[in-house]
Amino acid sequence: MILTKTDYLIWRECKKNVWLKLHKPEIYDAKELSEFEQQIIETGNEVELVARKLFPRGFLVEGRGDEARQITQDLIAKKKEAIFQANFLRDNLNAAVDILELNSDGSYTIYEVKSTTDVDKKTHYHDLAFQVNLLEKFDLDITKAYVIHLNSEYVRQGPIEISKLFHVEDVTETVKAIAWTVGKEMTFALKYIEQENEPFGHCDCVYKGRSNHCATFAYSNPGVPEYGVHDISRIGLSKLKLQEMIDVNIFEFKDIPSHIEFSLTQKNQIEVYREDKTLIDPPTIKKELDSLIFPLYFLDYETFPCAIPRFDGFSPYQQIPFQYSLYVLESSEARRRIAIRRRASDDSDDLRDELKHFEFIFTEKTDPTADFVNSLKKDIGDEGSIIVWNKGFECKINNEIAARLPEYKLFIDAVNSRVYDLMNIFSKQLYVHRDFRGKVSIKNVLPVLVPELSYKDLEIKEGGSASRKWNEMIQGGLSPEQKQKIIQDLKTYCGLDTYAMYAIWKHLYELIH
């Protein structure tokens, strides 16, 4: 059994998870990668390719296996200046080094390329320490260790300046300080994965909140319900509370003892589920909604977070705004007419006819910012509340647009001053339903308040998928029919996001009037 550095890092997070990955891959692979996880992998590959330009004389070792390892040794013997993906295997330990650089004194420097904008203290140091321990088995003198990561302060102007795009951070002292401990862990990890019998009991993730569970969590923890104490809002930040419950086999809300203290948000989540009730504060909801000024603009953006800035004025991971959908409700009288029609018919599509709808989507490979903001300026009036879900996101995008195109700053500032965050109703605990499951995203609220609207039959169901599909489309290589299908799928998805806000607002409005 071979322990790779990737498997070692998984072992540090959840030991049983890596055992299952190697011994029962059908269980490990049963959970498909999310759009977010796929994008992380694609971004990492892209960033590493660009980072190699820092070493113009580097030589790439293709593939894995015995041939790649032999090529690596040949290149070392020839004293190549830099090797990309140098591959090593000894004592059942395996790693590919992102960049191995020969120093003038015959020693070596290793570089780990990361697509992050900072060093992750939880994994990056251990990643490099694993490599140092392995390479020393080949009598290589590793004197320096660096993490190459993106520089968040870099702003592209003209051709990419590779030396400014990346920050090369010296982590030698930290890596050396933990190398001995990591070496011991590598031995323990190797023994662990070499076990023939499956490790008994829960996996390590049983003490973590739901968002940090491993790929095999459901298999390793069959007694843990789909929704329970692991789903308590921000419970991952209260590790001792979670551990206290797990240690006495408390997994269900109904079994939580009264002496454990929770925040108000957590208490409400537990209470509404355990007592099967809904908490609503109509007077405060009314005050919030009555503060809105007609016409009402329901607005949603779609963006792409590009790690390597494609256009001038962009920094790493700065979002490229490529699409918006805008529904407009002109007056309270229009709202009254819609309510009458809704009571007379269950055909929700009819309601859209009473609203004005505007949309924008950019389909070229150039910077969409100017076209995006010009279209928005044309479609959105000078007065009226602009309703979004998660105000911080849209306002941040707007401010970045103003920074790139200062001639639009007055318009952007005016737009931001009119923005109202409909999510506030739920994040402020003015409306708490058991089926929200402690979350306040529109994907959690909509099925509860407006069950007739659904994302489940859409080709694109969430923002990560929308982002990846748009990028796929503008990169080229698709037929006109394929491109048109993506455009229509994006319009349908973004349009539903925006219409969903109107439908939720309408539900709340009718609740308080």
C-alpha positions as CSV (number, residue, x, y, z in Angstrom):
1,M,0.0,0.0,0.0
2,I,1.4,3.4,-1.0
3,L,0.8,6.6,0.9
4,T,0.7,9.7,-1.3
5,K,1.0,13.2,0.2
6,T,-2.6,13.8,-0.9
7,D,-3.7,10.7,1.1
8,Y,-1.6,11.8,4.0
9,L,-3.4,15.2,4.1
10,I,-6.8,13.4,4.0
11,W,-5.6,11.1,6.8
12,R,-4.9,14.2,9.0
13,E,-8.5,15.3,8.4
14,C,-10.3,11.9,8.6
15,K,-8.4,8.7,9.0
16,K,-11.2,6.3,8.2
17,N,-12.1,8.3,5.1
18,V,-8.7,7.7,3.5
19,W,-8.8,4.0,4.4
20,L,-12.1,3.7,2.6
21,K,-10.7,5.7,-0.4
22,L,-7.9,3.1,-0.8
23,H,-9.7,-0.1,0.2
24,K,-13.3,0.6,-0.9
25,P,-13.1,3.2,-3.6
26,E,-16.7,2.5,-4.7
27,I,-17.9,4.1,-1.4
28,Y,-15.4,7.0,-1.6
29,D,-16.3,7.8,-5.2
30,A,-20.0,7.4,-4.8
31,K,-20.3,11.1,-3.8
32,E,-19.9,13.2,-6.9
33,L,-17.7,16.3,-6.8
34,S,-19.7,19.5,-6.5
35,E,-19.4,22.3,-9.0
36,F,-17.4,24.2,-6.4
37,E,-15.0,21.3,-5.9
38,Q,-14.6,20.8,-9.7
39,Q,-13.9,24.5,-10.1
40,I,-11.2,24.3,-7.3
41,I,-9.4,21.5,-9.2
42,E,-9.6,23.3,-12.5
43,T,-8.4,26.5,-11.0
44,G,-5.5,24.8,-9.3
45,N,-4.4,23.3,-12.6
46,E,-4.6,26.6,-14.3
47,V,-2.6,28.5,-11.6
48,E,0.1,25.9,-11.5
49,L,0.6,26.1,-15.3
50,V,1.0,29.9,-15.0
51,A,3.3,29.7,-12.0
52,R,5.8,27.5,-13.9
53,K,6.6,30.6,-16.0
54,L,8.5,31.8,-13.0
55,F,11.0,29.1,-13.9
56,P,11.6,29.5,-17.7
57,R,14.2,26.8,-17.7
58,G,12.1,24.2,-15.9
59,F,11.5,20.7,-17.3
60,L,8.1,19.0,-16.9
61,V,7.9,15.3,-15.9
62,E,4.8,13.9,-17.6
63,G,2.5,11.4,-15.9
64,R,3.1,9.2,-12.9
65,G,4.5,5.7,-12.3
66,D,7.9,4.0,-12.8
67,E,8.8,5.9,-16.0
68,A,8.1,9.3,-14.4
69,R,10.2,8.4,-11.4
70,Q,13.1,7.3,-13.6
71,I,12.9,10.5,-15.6
72,T,13.0,12.4,-12.4
73,Q,16.2,10.7,-11.3
74,D,17.8,11.2,-14.7
75,L,17.0,14.9,-14.6
76,I,18.5,15.2,-11.1
77,A,21.6,13.4,-12.3
78,K,21.9,15.9,-15.2
79,K,21.6,18.7,-12.6
80,K,18.6,20.3,-14.3
81,E,18.0,23.8,-13.0
82,A,14.3,23.2,-12.2
83,I,11.9,20.2,-12.5
84,F,8.2,20.4,-12.5
85,Q,6.2,17.5,-11.0
86,A,9.4,15.6,-10.0
87,N,8.1,12.2,-8.8
88,F,9.5,10.2,-5.9
89,L,8.6,6.9,-4.3
90,R,10.4,5.2,-1.5
91,D,9.4,3.1,1.5
92,N,5.8,3.1,0.2
93,L,5.7,6.9,0.4
94,N,5.0,8.9,-2.8
95,A,4.9,12.6,-3.8
96,A,5.1,14.8,-6.9
97,V,6.9,18.0,-6.1
98,D,5.4,21.0,-7.9
99,I,8.8,22.7,-8.5
100,L,12.2,21.3,-7.5
101,E,15.0,23.9,-8.0
102,L,18.7,23.2,-7.9
103,N,20.7,25.7,-5.9
104,S,24.3,26.8,-6.9
105,D,25.7,24.9,-3.9
106,G,24.1,21.6,-4.9
107,S,21.2,21.8,-2.4
108,Y,17.6,22.1,-3.4
109,T,14.6,24.4,-2.9
110,I,11.1,23.1,-3.1
111,Y,8.1,25.1,-4.1
112,E,4.4,24.2,-3.5
113,V,2.1,26.1,-5.9
114,K,-1.3,26.9,-4.4
115,S,-4.3,28.7,-6.0
116,T,-5.1,30.4,-2.7
117,T,-4.3,34.1,-1.9
118,D,-2.6,33.1,1.3
119,V,-0.8,30.2,3.1
120,D,-3.2,27.8,4.6
121,K,-1.6,27.0,8.0
122,K,-3.7,23.8,8.3
123,T,-2.4,22.0,5.2
124,H,0.3,23.8,3.3
125,Y,3.1,23.4,5.9
126,H,2.3,19.7,6.3
127,D,2.2,19.3,2.5
128,L,5.8,20.6,2.2
129,A,7.0,18.8,5.3
130,F,5.8,15.5,3.8
131,Q,7.9,16.2,0.7
132,V,11.0,17.2,2.7
133,N,10.9,13.9,4.6
134,L,10.5,11.9,1.4
135,L,13.2,13.7,-0.6
136,E,15.7,13.3,2.3
137,K,15.3,9.6,1.8
138,F,17.0,10.2,-1.6
139,D,19.9,12.1,0.0
140,L,18.7,15.4,-1.4
141,D,19.6,18.4,0.8
142,I,16.4,20.5,1.0
143,T,17.5,23.9,2.4
144,K,14.5,26.1,1.5
145,A,10.7,25.6,1.2
146,Y,8.3,28.1,-0.3
147,V,4.6,28.4,-1.0
148,I,3.8,30.2,-4.2
149,H,0.3,31.6,-4.0
150,L,-1.6,34.4,-5.8
151,N,-1.1,38.0,-4.7
152,S,-4.5,39.4,-3.8
153,E,-3.2,43.0,-4.2
154,Y,-2.1,42.5,-7.8
155,V,-4.2,44.5,-10.3
156,R,-3.7,43.6,-13.9
157,Q,-2.8,46.4,-16.3
158,G,-1.7,45.1,-19.7
159,P,0.0,41.7,-20.1
160,I,0.1,39.6,-16.9
161,E,3.2,40.3,-14.9
162,I,4.0,36.9,-13.5
163,S,6.4,38.1,-10.8
164,K,3.7,40.4,-9.4
165,L,0.8,38.0,-9.9
166,F,2.4,35.6,-7.4
167,H,3.7,35.9,-3.9
168,V,6.6,33.5,-3.1
169,E,6.4,33.0,0.6
170,D,9.3,31.5,2.6
171,V,8.0,28.9,5.0
172,T,11.3,27.1,5.6
173,E,11.5,27.6,9.3
174,T,7.9,26.4,10.0
175,V,8.4,23.4,7.7
176,K,11.6,22.4,9.4
177,A,10.0,22.8,12.8
178,I,7.3,20.3,12.1
179,A,9.2,18.0,9.8
180,W,10.0,15.5,12.6
181,T,6.4,15.3,13.8
182,V,5.2,15.0,10.2
183,G,7.7,12.1,9.7
184,K,6.1,10.3,12.6
185,E,2.6,10.9,11.3
186,M,3.6,9.6,7.9
187,T,4.7,6.3,9.6
188,F,1.4,6.1,11.5
189,A,-0.7,7.0,8.4
190,L,1.1,4.3,6.4
191,K,0.4,1.7,9.1
192,Y,-3.2,2.8,9.3
193,I,-4.0,2.4,5.6
194,E,-2.2,-1.0,5.5
195,Q,-4.8,-2.4,7.9
196,E,-6.6,-5.2,6.2
197,N,-9.7,-4.9,8.3
198,E,-11.9,-1.8,8.1
199,P,-11.5,0.5,11.2
200,F,-14.4,0.2,13.6
201,G,-16.8,2.9,14.6
202,H,-17.4,6.6,13.7
203,C,-15.0,8.5,11.5
204,D,-13.2,11.6,12.8
205,C,-15.7,13.9,11.1
206,V,-18.4,13.0,13.7
207,Y,-17.0,15.9,15.8
208,K,-17.3,18.4,12.9
209,G,-20.2,20.5,11.6
210,R,-22.0,19.2,8.5
211,S,-20.1,21.4,6.0
212,N,-16.8,19.8,7.0
213,H,-17.9,16.2,6.7
214,C,-15.8,13.8,4.6
215,A,-17.0,12.0,1.4
216,T,-17.7,8.8,3.3
217,F,-19.4,10.3,6.4
218,A,-22.8,8.7,5.8
219,Y,-21.3,5.3,5.4
220,S,-19.1,5.5,8.5
221,N,-21.8,7.1,10.7
222,P,-25.0,5.3,9.8
223,G,-26.7,6.3,13.1
224,V,-26.3,10.0,12.3
225,P,-29.6,11.5,11.0
226,E,-29.7,13.5,7.8
227,Y,-30.6,16.5,9.8
228,G,-29.5,16.8,13.4
229,V,-27.0,18.3,15.8
230,H,-24.3,18.5,13.1
231,D,-26.6,21.0,11.3
232,I,-27.0,23.5,14.1
233,S,-26.0,26.9,12.7
234,R,-22.3,27.6,13.2
235,I,-21.9,24.5,15.5
236,G,-18.5,23.9,13.9
237,L,-17.3,27.0,15.8
238,S,-18.6,25.5,19.1
239,K,-16.5,22.3,19.0
240,L,-16.8,21.6,22.7
241,K,-20.6,21.7,22.6
242,L,-20.7,19.4,19.6
243,Q,-18.2,17.0,21.3
244,E,-20.2,17.0,24.5
245,M,-23.3,15.9,22.7
246,I,-21.6,13.3,20.4
247,D,-19.7,11.7,23.4
248,V,-23.1,10.8,24.9
249,N,-24.6,9.7,21.6
250,I,-26.9,12.7,21.2
251,F,-27.5,13.2,17.4
252,E,-31.2,14.2,17.3
253,F,-32.6,17.7,18.2
254,K,-35.1,16.0,20.5
255,D,-32.4,14.6,22.7
256,I,-30.4,17.8,23.3
257,P,-30.2,18.5,27.1
258,S,-31.4,21.8,28.4
259,H,-28.2,22.7,30.2
260,I,-26.2,23.3,27.0
261,E,-26.2,27.0,26.1
262,F,-26.7,28.1,22.5
263,S,-26.9,31.4,20.7
264,L,-30.4,32.9,20.0
265,T,-30.1,31.7,16.3
266,Q,-29.2,28.2,17.4
267,K,-32.0,28.1,20.1
268,N,-34.6,29.2,17.5
269,Q,-33.4,26.5,15.0
270,I,-33.6,23.8,17.6
271,E,-36.9,25.0,19.1
272,V,-38.9,25.3,15.8
273,Y,-37.7,21.8,14.7
274,R,-38.3,20.1,18.0
275,E,-41.7,21.7,18.7
276,D,-42.8,21.7,15.0
277,K,-43.6,25.4,15.0
278,T,-42.7,28.5,13.1
279,L,-41.4,31.8,14.6
280,I,-42.7,34.9,12.9
281,D,-42.4,38.5,13.9
282,P,-45.1,40.2,11.8
283,P,-44.8,43.8,13.3
284,T,-41.0,43.9,12.5
285,I,-41.5,42.3,9.1
286,K,-44.1,44.9,8.3
287,K,-41.8,47.7,9.4
288,E,-39.1,46.3,7.1
289,L,-41.3,45.9,4.1
290,D,-43.1,49.2,4.6
291,S,-39.8,51.0,4.4
292,L,-39.4,49.9,0.7
293,I,-40.1,52.5,-2.0
294,F,-42.0,51.6,-5.2
295,P,-41.1,50.8,-7.9
296,L,-39.5,47.6,-6.5
297,Y,-36.5,46.2,-8.5
298,F,-35.7,42.6,-7.8
299,L,-32.1,42.1,-9.0
300,D,-29.7,39.2,-9.2
301,Y,-26.1,39.0,-10.6
302,E,-24.2,36.0,-12.0
303,T,-20.4,36.3,-11.9
304,F,-17.2,34.2,-12.6
305,P,-14.3,34.3,-10.1
306,C,-11.2,34.1,-12.3
307,A,-8.1,33.2,-10.4
308,I,-5.8,34.6,-13.1
309,P,-7.1,38.0,-14.0
310,R,-8.3,38.1,-17.6
311,F,-8.8,41.8,-18.0
312,D,-7.3,45.1,-17.0
313,G,-8.4,46.3,-13.6
314,F,-9.0,42.8,-12.2
315,S,-7.2,41.1,-9.3
316,P,-7.0,37.4,-8.6
317,Y,-10.5,35.9,-7.9
318,Q,-12.2,39.3,-8.5
319,Q,-15.6,38.4,-9.9
320,I,-16.4,39.0,-13.6
321,P,-20.0,40.2,-13.8
322,F,-21.5,38.6,-16.9
323,Q,-25.3,38.4,-16.3
324,Y,-28.2,39.9,-14.4
325,S,-31.9,39.5,-14.2
326,L,-34.3,42.3,-13.1
327,Y,-38.0,42.1,-12.3
328,V,-39.8,45.3,-11.7
329,L,-43.0,45.9,-9.8
330,E,-44.1,49.4,-10.7
331,S,-46.5,50.2,-7.8
332,S,-48.5,48.8,-4.9
333,E,-51.6,48.9,-7.2
334,A,-49.8,46.5,-9.5
335,R,-49.1,44.3,-6.5
336,R,-52.8,44.3,-5.6
337,R,-53.8,43.3,-9.1
338,I,-51.2,40.4,-9.0
339,A,-52.7,39.2,-5.7
340,I,-56.1,39.1,-7.2
341,R,-54.9,37.1,-10.2
342,R,-53.0,34.8,-8.0
343,R,-56.0,34.0,-5.9
344,A,-58.0,33.3,-9.1
345,S,-55.4,31.0,-10.7
346,D,-52.6,28.7,-9.7
347,D,-50.7,29.4,-12.9
348,S,-47.6,31.2,-11.5
349,D,-46.3,32.0,-15.0
350,D,-49.2,34.4,-15.4
351,L,-47.8,36.5,-12.6
352,R,-44.7,37.2,-14.5
353,D,-46.9,39.0,-17.1
354,E,-47.7,41.6,-14.5
355,L,-44.1,42.4,-13.9
356,K,-41.6,44.0,-16.2
357,H,-38.6,41.8,-16.8
358,F,-35.1,42.9,-18.1
359,E,-32.1,40.8,-18.5
360,F,-28.5,41.0,-19.7
361,I,-26.0,38.3,-20.5
362,F,-22.5,38.8,-22.0
363,T,-21.5,36.1,-24.5
364,E,-18.1,37.3,-25.8
365,K,-14.6,36.7,-24.5
366,T,-13.8,40.3,-23.7
367,D,-14.4,42.3,-20.5
368,P,-18.2,42.5,-19.9
369,T,-18.0,45.3,-17.3
370,A,-18.9,48.3,-19.5
371,D,-21.7,46.6,-21.3
372,F,-23.0,45.2,-18.0
373,V,-23.2,48.6,-16.2
374,N,-24.5,50.4,-19.3
375,S,-27.3,47.9,-19.6
376,L,-28.1,48.1,-15.9
377,K,-28.2,51.9,-16.1
378,K,-30.7,51.7,-18.9
379,D,-32.9,49.2,-17.2
380,I,-33.0,50.5,-13.6
381,G,-34.8,53.7,-12.7
382,D,-33.6,56.6,-10.6
383,E,-36.1,55.9,-7.7
384,G,-37.3,52.8,-5.9
385,S,-35.9,50.1,-3.7
386,I,-33.5,47.5,-5.2
387,I,-34.1,44.2,-3.6
388,V,-31.4,41.6,-3.6
389,W,-30.5,38.4,-1.6
390,N,-27.2,38.9,0.2
391,K,-26.6,42.6,-0.2
392,G,-22.9,42.3,0.5
393,F,-22.3,40.4,-2.7
394,E,-24.1,42.7,-5.2
395,C,-22.8,45.9,-3.5
396,K,-19.2,44.5,-3.6
397,I,-19.5,43.8,-7.3
398,N,-20.9,47.3,-7.9
399,N,-18.0,48.9,-6.0
400,E,-15.5,46.9,-8.0
401,I,-17.2,48.1,-11.2
402,A,-16.9,51.7,-10.0
403,A,-13.2,51.2,-9.2
404,R,-12.6,49.9,-12.8
405,L,-14.9,52.5,-14.4
406,P,-14.8,55.6,-12.2
407,E,-17.1,57.5,-14.6
408,Y,-20.0,55.3,-13.3
409,K,-19.2,55.9,-9.6
410,L,-22.1,58.3,-9.0
411,F,-24.5,55.9,-10.6
412,I,-23.1,52.9,-8.7
413,D,-23.2,54.8,-5.4
414,A,-26.8,55.8,-6.0
415,V,-27.7,52.1,-6.8
416,N,-26.0,50.9,-3.6
417,S,-27.8,53.4,-1.5
418,R,-31.1,52.0,-2.6
419,V,-30.3,48.3,-2.1
420,Y,-32.4,46.3,0.4
421,D,-31.4,42.8,1.5
422,L,-34.5,40.6,1.6
423,M,-32.3,37.9,3.3
424,N,-32.4,40.2,6.4
425,I,-35.9,39.0,7.2
426,F,-34.5,35.5,7.8
427,S,-31.0,36.2,9.0
428,K,-32.4,38.5,11.7
429,Q,-34.7,35.7,12.8
430,L,-37.9,37.5,11.9
431,Y,-39.1,34.4,10.2
432,V,-37.8,31.0,11.3
433,H,-39.2,27.8,9.9
434,R,-38.1,24.2,10.8
435,D,-37.7,23.3,7.1
436,F,-35.1,26.2,6.6
437,R,-32.8,23.8,8.5
438,G,-30.9,26.7,10.1
439,K,-30.0,28.2,6.7
440,V,-31.1,31.5,5.1
441,S,-30.1,31.0,1.5
442,I,-32.8,31.5,-1.1
443,K,-32.5,27.8,-2.1
444,N,-33.6,26.9,1.5
445,V,-36.3,29.5,1.9
446,L,-38.0,29.3,-1.4
447,P,-39.2,25.7,-1.3
448,V,-40.8,26.4,2.1
449,L,-42.6,29.7,1.3
450,V,-43.3,29.2,-2.4
451,P,-43.2,25.4,-3.0
452,E,-44.6,25.8,-6.5
453,L,-41.4,27.3,-7.7
454,S,-38.4,24.9,-8.0
455,Y,-34.9,24.7,-9.3
456,K,-34.9,20.9,-9.5
457,D,-35.9,20.6,-13.2
458,L,-33.4,23.3,-14.4
459,E,-30.3,22.4,-16.3
460,I,-28.4,24.9,-14.1
461,K,-29.4,24.7,-10.5
462,E,-27.0,26.8,-8.6
463,G,-24.5,29.7,-9.0
464,G,-21.3,27.5,-9.2
465,S,-22.8,25.7,-12.2
466,A,-23.8,28.9,-13.8
467,S,-20.3,30.3,-13.4
468,R,-18.7,27.2,-14.9
469,K,-21.1,27.0,-17.8
470,W,-20.6,30.6,-18.8
471,N,-16.8,30.2,-18.7
472,E,-17.2,27.0,-20.8
473,M,-19.3,28.9,-23.3
474,I,-17.0,31.9,-23.8
475,Q,-13.8,29.9,-24.1
476,G,-15.0,28.7,-27.5
477,G,-15.1,25.3,-29.1
478,L,-18.9,24.9,-28.9
479,S,-21.3,24.6,-31.7
480,P,-23.8,27.5,-32.1
481,E,-26.5,25.2,-30.9
482,Q,-24.5,24.3,-27.7
483,K,-23.7,27.9,-27.0
484,Q,-27.4,28.9,-27.5
485,K,-28.5,26.2,-25.1
486,I,-26.1,27.4,-22.4
487,I,-27.3,31.0,-22.9
488,Q,-31.0,29.9,-22.5
489,D,-30.1,27.8,-19.4
490,L,-28.3,30.7,-17.8
491,K,-31.3,33.0,-18.5
492,T,-33.7,30.5,-17.0
493,Y,-31.6,30.0,-13.9
494,C,-30.9,33.7,-13.2
495,G,-34.5,34.6,-14.0
496,L,-35.8,32.2,-11.4
497,D,-33.4,33.5,-8.8
498,T,-34.8,37.0,-9.3
499,Y,-38.4,35.9,-9.6
500,A,-38.0,33.9,-6.5
501,M,-37.2,37.0,-4.6
502,Y,-40.4,38.6,-5.8
503,A,-42.4,35.5,-4.9
504,I,-40.9,35.5,-1.3
505,W,-41.5,39.2,-0.9
506,K,-45.1,38.7,-2.1
507,H,-45.6,35.9,0.4
508,L,-44.3,38.1,3.2
509,Y,-46.3,41.1,2.1
510,E,-49.6,39.1,2.1
511,L,-48.7,37.7,5.5
512,I,-48.6,41.1,7.1
513,H,-51.5,42.8,5.3
